[in-house]
């Protein structure tokens, strides 16, 4: 119970500190954020990333008495590229599978903008950084330090799923988000760097949302165009939640876990 209490109060303090740091950048401008302008979303996500990193560093230095670099943010471009390529590969396999069985169809692309896509790429990078610092960074590592590596992966994955609970309306999307959290957590656990899960998260979300115009975790984050339309049964396509709510995403996520285990076998 003592270890559970230690992990719990640290995680709660971490979220409270993040909220305190984030609020001054968001609350005064909340009315401007009502319009879904690309630059507005870029600002929101960028401030989220900056304040999440700041909160994690402060907790690490002054509560855990450990180096900020122990979070796993020491630059590792190779790990990031591997994660990015894997995320893009997995979502491409999922969409291609749906297209081959007739549950996805190509549509005419209207309104494409290179500048909007570039802004969306940076926005997605900031969003991925925020979520990975929160869940695979401070939370997973805190749980792991109190219990085991496996507990860190599953514990952070559960909190990751709860973070997306507002958009979840059925059991399969919940299972898939939990599985995605395990995939991302495994990415950190076997490399001890956040750059692989950041790249994986970014590759998956960027291709799915801004690039192809599909719904991501129940949210529309496209640039205003669409490349594919999902028309099949919700069990396959995920329905209103998007591709991540379907069984194809379940299979592809498990495939991703298998690929990581193959790439980084246990010593």
URKAPE-V26278 format. One record per residue. N is the residue number from 1. RES is the residue in one letter. SS is DSSP state (helix for helix, strand for strand, loop for the rest). Layout:
[[N,RES,SS] [N,RES,SS]]
//
This chain:
[[1,X,loop] [2,X,helix] [3,X,helix] [4,X,helix] [5,X,helix] [6,X,helix] [7,X,helix] [8,X,helix] [9,X,helix] [10,X,helix] [11,X,helix] [12,X,helix] [13,X,helix] [14,X,helix] [15,X,helix] [16,X,helix] [17,X,helix] [18,X,helix] [19,X,helix] [20,X,helix] [21,X,helix] [22,X,helix] [23,X,helix] [24,X,helix] [25,X,helix] [26,X,helix] [27,X,helix] [28,X,helix] [29,X,helix] [30,X,loop] [31,X,loop] [32,X,helix] [33,X,helix] [34,X,helix] [35,X,loop] [36,X,loop] [37,X,loop] [38,X,helix] [39,X,helix] [40,X,helix] [41,X,helix] [42,X,helix] [43,X,helix] [44,X,helix] [45,X,helix] [46,X,helix] [47,X,helix] [48,X,helix] [49,X,helix] [50,X,helix] [51,X,helix] [52,X,helix] [53,X,helix] [54,X,helix] [55,X,helix] [56,X,helix] [57,X,helix] [58,X,helix] [59,X,helix] [60,X,helix] [61,X,helix] [62,X,helix] [63,X,loop] [64,X,loop] [65,X,loop] [66,X,loop] [67,X,loop] [68,X,helix] [69,X,helix] [70,X,helix] [71,X,helix] [72,X,loop] [73,X,loop] [74,X,loop] [75,X,loop] [76,X,loop] [77,X,helix] [78,X,helix] [79,X,helix] [80,X,helix] [81,X,helix] [82,X,helix] [83,X,helix] [84,X,helix] [85,X,helix] [86,X,helix] [87,X,helix] [88,X,helix] [89,X,helix] [90,X,helix] [91,X,helix] [92,X,helix] [93,X,helix] [94,X,helix] [95,X,helix] [96,X,helix] [97,X,helix] [98,X,helix] [99,X,helix] [100,X,helix] [101,X,loop] [102,X,loop] [103,X,loop] [104,X,strand] [105,X,strand] [106,X,strand] [107,X,loop] [108,X,loop] [109,X,loop] [110,X,loop] [111,X,loop] [112,X,loop] [113,X,loop] [114,X,helix] [115,X,helix] [116,X,helix] [117,X,helix] [118,X,helix] [119,X,helix] [120,X,helix] [121,X,helix] [122,X,helix] [123,X,helix] [124,X,helix] [125,X,helix] [126,X,helix] [127,X,helix] [128,X,helix] [129,X,helix] [130,X,helix] [131,X,helix] [132,X,helix] [133,X,helix] [134,X,helix] [135,X,helix] [136,X,helix] [137,X,helix] [138,X,helix] [139,X,helix] [140,X,helix] [141,X,helix] [142,X,helix] [143,X,helix] [144,X,helix] [145,X,helix] [146,X,helix] [147,X,loop] [148,X,loop] [149,X,helix] [150,X,helix] [151,X,helix] [152,X,helix] [153,X,helix] [154,X,helix] [155,X,helix] [156,X,helix] [157,X,helix] [158,X,helix] [159,X,helix] [160,X,helix] [161,X,helix] [162,X,helix] [163,X,helix] [164,X,loop] [165,X,helix] [166,X,helix] [167,X,helix] [168,X,loop] [169,X,loop] [170,X,loop] [171,X,helix] [172,X,helix] [173,X,helix] [174,X,helix] [175,X,helix] [176,X,helix] [177,X,helix] [178,X,helix] [179,X,helix] [180,X,helix] [181,X,helix] [182,X,helix] [183,X,helix] [184,X,helix] [185,X,helix] [186,X,helix] [187,X,helix] [188,X,helix] [189,X,helix] [190,X,helix] [191,X,helix] [192,X,loop] [193,X,loop] [194,X,helix] [195,X,helix] [196,X,helix] [197,X,helix] [198,X,helix] [199,X,helix] [200,X,helix] [201,X,helix] [202,X,helix] [203,X,helix] [204,X,helix] [205,X,helix] [206,X,helix] [207,X,helix] [208,X,helix] [209,X,helix] [210,X,helix] [211,X,helix] [212,X,loop] [213,X,loop] [214,X,loop] [215,X,loop] [216,X,strand] [217,X,loop] [218,X,loop] [219,X,strand] [220,X,loop] [221,X,loop] [222,X,loop] [223,X,loop] [224,X,loop] [225,X,loop] [226,X,loop] [227,X,loop] [228,X,strand] [229,X,strand] [230,X,strand] [231,X,loop] [232,X,loop] [233,X,loop] [234,X,helix] [235,X,helix] [236,X,helix] [237,X,helix] [238,X,loop] [239,X,helix] [240,X,helix] [241,X,helix] [242,X,loop] [243,X,helix] [244,X,helix] [245,X,helix] [246,X,loop] [247,X,helix] [248,X,helix] [249,X,helix] [250,X,helix] [251,X,helix] [252,X,helix] [253,X,helix] [254,X,helix] [255,X,helix] [256,X,helix] [257,X,helix] [258,X,helix] [259,X,helix] [260,X,helix] [261,X,helix] [262,X,helix] [263,X,helix] [264,X,loop] [265,X,loop] [266,X,loop] [267,X,loop]]
//
